[in-house]
């Protein structure tokens, strides 16, 4: 049967509406205006307690272009695991994205190297999750949430249990329509030295979860289970003050880092997840196993600090990692 033009137009409008709802980023905010949120240039960067921590590989991609231009090992003096040290030593960005999934630019003048890197990734769910009818209490705030509150088979297909020890410690994967990608959320990873540390702990939990062949019910979403995830939305920019001003040497030529800047946008809601990140760098030359347990409902409620990871399913390195430790980046419920 031939589709009517009207129906075709309606389908296009519906698709655009879904995309706009997911990529409706917050207004651009300077990270300095946030009290409990930080960017880190690499997964290995040390993190403090009770802070939201955001990572994407764009600054590392941009810095790698600087290294390609200079063509020689970079010599510098900086404390181990300082921002400038991890910028030079991290390999956590390698193969996080395919070449066609990110863009880099390079401008070379007589005494200046300017590079940038950017990527944008939108992952839509095959079936939208259910919007929460009541706010979720996260910390001291009532926030908007989505999940599965009444069992729905099509929604349950979006969810994979990767590890379940209790309602306070579990790992799930949300599967988007785009093949080869996944969104991992982990609750109960409370003590971490870095996002790399958190990622390692999560991978270990996933491994041990697969080895549990006794409690099969822990491996699947059942009709008794519920899921609740806070809606997240932010659009942040910052300059890395600990990187800007650093001097380094390539053979006999000395350079100074003039600019190290990053902007990251992120949304997670019932439609899917979207992340968009841009970073720029400018340098100038300087003259001169569990026992059997009875099956029970799982309440997978992200009402306490949790980790978010976006990655290619079969790749080692992720392209987005965040620890959500407080309500600062969550969408507050308006009475």
Secondary structure, DSSP 8 states (H G I E B T S, - for coil): ----HHHHHHHHHHHHHHHHHHT-----EEGGG-SSEEE-SSTTSB--TT-EEEE-SHHHHHHHHHHHHH-S--B----TTSHHHHHHH--TTTTSS-GGGEEEEEEE-SSEEEEEEEEEEEEEBSS--EE-SS-EEETTEEE-EEEESS--HHHHTTEEEEEEEETTEEEEEE-BSSTTEEEEEEE-----SBHHHHHHHHHHHHHHHHH--S-GGGGS--TT-EEEEE-EEEEEEEE-TTTTT-EEEETTEEEEEEEEEEEEEEEEETTEEEEEEEEEEEEEEE------------EEE--S-EEEEEEETT-SS-SEEEEE-SGGGB-B---
